[in-house]
């Protein structure tokens, strides 16, 4: 349900969903092999920390946004300055987070 809502928000903002993952292994494969402009990452994916996926994205130079119900304290310490969405979030917060993440790569 959340994925469908996120997909609708992205479409409303003019973005296309390139892929989605329900587990770490699937997310790792997408992070390593897929072409996309930005990733939106839940801090915990089925109870597993997202850190390995983050490391792949950093190595590839791809921007990302965290989504979490835990607030900034739920984000891995090295990445606490990364744009973060507090769940539940609205479309305007998503748009701001996407712009902030994209700006980190441009700078």
Residue, then its C-alpha position, 0 to 999 in steps of 0.5 A: x500500500x505504501x509503495x503504491x502511494x509513493x508511486x502515485x506521489x512520484x508520478x504527480x511530481x513528474x517522476x517515474x518509478x524505476x524499480x522497487x525492492x521488498x528485501x535487501x538482496x533485491x535492493x542490492x541487485x537494483x542498486x548495483x545494476x539498475x539505471x536511475x537518478x535517485x533512490x528512496x530507501x526505507x531505513x529498515x527493509x524487512x528488519x534488515x538495515x539498509x546500510x549495504x545498499x547505501x554503500x553501493x549508492x555512495x560508490x556509484x555517486x547516486x543520490x538517495x533519500x531515507x524514509x523512516x518512522x524513527x526520525x533522524x535518529x533512525x538513520x545510520x550515523x554516517x548519513x544523518x545529514x542525508x535528506x530524510x522523510x519522516x513517515x508518514x509524509x506528504x507529496x510536498x515533503x517528498x518533492x523537497x527531499x528529492x530536490x535536496x538529494x539531487x543538489x548534493x550530487x550537483x555540488 
